[in-house]
Amino acid sequence: MLSRVTMHLKFCLVLGAAIACASPASAQSLPSTNPDELPQLRPGVVAGYIPREKLIDSLALLPPPPEAGSEAQASDDAARRAAIAIRKSARWKLAARDADYTSPKAVDAFACTIGITISPTATPHLNMLLKRTLVDAGLATYKAKIKYNRRRPFVAANDNTTCYPQDEEKLRKDGSYPSGHSAYGWAWALILAEMVPDKADAIIQRGFQFGQNRIICGVHWQSDVNAGRVVAAAVVAQLHTNADFRAQFGAAQKEVQSALANNPTPDCALEREVTAR
């Protein structure tokens, strides 16, 4: 008599779907949600799903940033002037909150959009997926960042008014093009829109806002943000080829479905203030 595994494989081959119907014994195990059980780039920072050397090449993917005196740079200058008018508003406060990517609460950016609390205890797989994809998308920008070493708007204007002063000294030494924040914010938006399709429009809008907040913050040009989104789209496509990402995505999606029914509503006072203006 054929074993259950052998019968399963024969059935898959008959359907012409041997890849999709892999043996139950070889099913992908779920990646850990415990940072101590995962590779770390440095203490407290979990590595992404894709080894850095295998990430997409942002330098090959992107054109150079706008040149001084070009029409594209004039457009960047205009976007910066428009953003200055928003300083000290509720949107400025939201931009400051979005700027902090080191806090454990950095993954909260889309919590109000989805309508759930995101945390290591409430949604451990979603929390870890966001942390790891932040690293993948952010690191993928660095070949172009290092090559072009573009000056940031507040540096070019000799203006120390950014929404997140804690980062100013570090950002003076870090290339502006493309935007790493915009890359991981857009990557999150694309991933979450797929995960929660009923809220895709709002999630994409929040992802767009996340990137634009870097201009409001005074630390990126519009072309930096646009380029970050291009990198993000390529990284998300690459992530879908990674078995650990796909497994954790599925677990996170189940968490979200459960959380929408049972999870406490997050504090969304700032988002409501931004929307009301």
C-alpha positions in Angstrom: 0.0 0.0 0.0 1.3 3.4 -0.9 2.2 5.7 2.0 0.1 8.8 2.6 3.1 11.1 1.5 3.6 9.0 -1.7 -0.1 9.2 -2.6 0.0 13.0 -2.0 2.9 13.4 -4.4 1.3 11.2 -7.1 -1.9 13.3 -6.8 0.1 16.5 -7.3 2.0 15.2 -10.3 -1.3 14.1 -11.9 -2.5 17.7 -11.5 0.7 19.1 -12.9 1.3 21.0 -9.7 4.2 19.3 -8.0 5.7 22.5 -6.9 2.5 23.9 -5.3 1.7 20.6 -3.7 4.9 19.9 -1.9 4.9 17.1 0.7 3.3 18.0 4.0 6.5 16.9 5.7 8.4 19.7 3.8 6.0 22.5 4.7 7.7 25.8 5.5 8.1 26.3 9.2 7.2 29.7 10.7 10.2 32.0 11.3 10.7 32.9 14.9 9.2 36.1 16.4 11.9 36.1 19.1 14.7 38.5 18.2 17.2 36.5 20.2 16.6 33.5 17.9 17.2 35.4 14.7 20.4 36.8 13.0 21.1 40.4 14.1 22.9 43.2 12.3 23.8 44.6 15.7 22.4 44.1 19.2 18.6 44.7 19.1 18.4 45.0 15.3 17.1 41.9 13.6 18.4 41.2 10.1 16.0 41.2 7.1 14.8 38.2 5.2 17.2 38.8 2.3 21.0 38.8 2.8 22.3 42.3 2.2 24.6 41.2 -0.7 21.6 39.7 -2.5 19.3 42.7 -2.2 18.3 44.5 -5.4 21.0 47.0 -6.7 19.5 50.5 -6.2 22.5 52.0 -8.1 21.6 50.0 -11.2 17.9 50.6 -10.7 17.8 54.4 -10.4 18.9 57.3 -12.5 21.2 59.9 -10.8 19.6 62.5 -8.7 18.7 65.9 -10.2 21.6 68.2 -11.1 21.9 71.7 -9.7 20.1 74.2 -12.0 17.9 71.5 -13.6 14.2 71.6 -14.0 14.0 68.5 -11.7 15.9 70.3 -9.0 13.6 73.3 -9.4 10.7 71.0 -8.7 12.4 69.7 -5.6 13.0 73.2 -4.4 9.3 74.1 -4.9 8.2 71.0 -3.0 10.6 72.0 -0.1 9.2 75.6 0.0 5.6 74.2 0.1 6.6 71.9 3.0 8.0 74.7 5.1 4.5 76.2 5.4 3.4 73.0 7.3 5.9 73.3 10.1 4.6 73.1 13.6 1.2 71.7 12.4 -0.3 68.3 13.4 1.2 66.9 10.1 4.6 68.1 11.4 4.1 66.1 14.6 3.1 63.0 12.6 6.2 63.5 10.4 8.3 63.5 13.6 6.7 60.3 14.8 7.3 58.6 11.5 10.9 59.7 11.6 11.8 57.6 14.6 12.6 54.1 13.2 14.6 52.9 16.2 11.8 52.9 18.7 9.9 49.6 19.4 6.8 51.5 18.4 8.2 52.4 14.9 6.0 49.6 13.5 2.9 51.5 14.6 2.8 53.7 11.5 -0.1 51.8 10.0 -1.9 50.7 13.2 -4.6 53.4 13.0 -5.1 52.8 9.3 -5.7 49.1 9.8 -7.5 49.6 13.1 -5.4 47.3 15.3 -2.7 47.5 17.9 0.7 46.2 16.5 3.1 44.9 19.1 5.3 41.9 19.9 2.5 40.5 22.2 -0.6 41.4 20.3 0.6 40.6 16.8 4.0 39.0 17.1 4.4 37.8 13.4 3.2 41.1 12.0 5.5 43.0 14.4 8.5 40.9 13.3 7.6 41.1 9.6 7.5 44.9 9.7 10.8 45.0 11.6 12.6 42.7 9.1 11.2 44.3 5.9 12.2 47.7 7.3 15.8 46.5 7.2 15.4 44.9 3.7 14.0 48.1 2.1 16.2 50.5 4.0 19.4 48.7 3.2 18.5 48.3 -0.4 18.9 52.1 -0.9 22.5 52.2 0.2 24.4 51.5 -3.0 22.9 54.6 -4.6 23.1 56.6 -1.3 26.8 56.0 -1.0 27.5 56.6 -4.7 25.7 59.9 -5.0 26.0 61.2 -1.4 23.4 63.9 -2.1 23.1 66.7 0.4 19.9 66.8 2.3 17.6 69.9 2.1 18.3 71.2 5.6 22.0 70.9 5.0 21.9 72.6 1.6 19.8 75.4 3.0 21.9 75.6 6.2 18.6 75.2 8.1 18.7 73.3 11.4 14.9 73.1 11.6 13.9 69.5 11.0 11.0 67.6 12.6 13.4 65.3 14.4 16.5 67.1 15.6 17.9 64.0 17.2 18.9 62.7 13.8 20.4 65.9 12.3 24.0 65.2 13.1 23.8 61.7 11.7 21.9 62.7 8.6 24.5 65.4 7.7 26.8 62.5 6.9 24.2 60.2 5.2 23.2 60.6 1.5 19.8 61.9 0.8 19.1 59.9 -2.5 17.1 57.7 -2.4 15.1 58.0 0.9 15.4 54.9 3.1 12.4 55.9 5.2 10.3 56.3 2.1 11.5 52.9 0.9 10.5 51.0 3.9 7.3 53.0 4.4 6.2 52.2 0.8 7.3 48.6 1.2 5.1 48.4 4.3 2.2 49.9 2.4 2.5 47.4 -0.5 2.8 44.5 1.9 -0.1 45.5 4.1 -2.4 46.4 1.2 -2.0 42.9 0.0 -2.5 41.5 3.5 -5.6 43.6 4.2 -7.2 44.1 0.8 -10.4 45.6 2.2 -8.3 48.6 3.5 -5.9 48.8 0.6 -6.8 52.3 -0.5 -6.3 53.8 3.0 -3.1 51.8 3.5 -1.6 53.0 0.2 -2.6 56.6 1.1 -0.9 56.3 4.5 2.2 54.9 2.8 2.3 57.8 0.4 1.9 60.2 3.4 4.7 58.4 5.2 7.1 59.3 2.3 5.8 62.8 1.9 6.4 63.4 5.6 10.2 63.2 4.9 9.9 66.3 2.8 7.8 68.0 5.5 10.5 67.0 8.0 13.1 68.8 5.9 15.4 65.9 5.5 14.6 64.7 1.9 13.9 66.1 -1.5 10.8 65.0 -3.4 13.0 63.1 -5.9 14.6 61.2 -3.0 11.2 60.1 -1.9 10.1 59.1 -5.4 13.2 57.0 -5.8 12.7 55.3 -2.4 9.3 54.1 -3.6 10.9 52.6 -6.7 13.4 50.7 -4.6 10.6 49.6 -2.3 8.5 48.1 -5.1 11.6 46.1 -6.3 12.3 44.8 -2.8 8.7 43.7 -2.2 8.8 41.8 -5.4 12.0 40.2 -4.3 10.6 39.4 -0.8 7.8 37.3 -2.4 10.4 34.9 -3.6 11.6 34.3 0.0 10.1 31.3 1.8 10.5 32.8 5.3 8.8 36.0 4.2 5.9 34.2 2.6 5.4 32.0 5.7 5.5 34.9 8.1 3.2 37.0 5.8 0.6 34.2 6.1 0.9 34.0 9.9 0.7 37.8 10.1 -2.4 37.9 7.9 -4.2 35.5 10.3 -3.1 37.7 13.2 -4.6 40.8 11.6 -7.9 39.0 10.9 -8.1 38.0 14.5 -7.0 41.4 15.8 -9.7 43.2 13.7 -12.3 41.3 15.8 -10.6 41.3 19.2 -7.7 43.7 19.4 -8.0 47.0 21.4 -8.2 50.1 19.2 -4.9 52.0 19.1 -4.6 55.7 20.2 -5.3 57.6 17.0 -5.7 61.1 18.3 -2.9 62.5 16.2 -4.1 60.9 13.0 -7.6 62.3 13.6 -6.1 65.7 14.1 -4.2 65.5 10.8 -7.3 64.3 8.9 -9.4 67.1 10.4 -7.2 69.8 9.0 
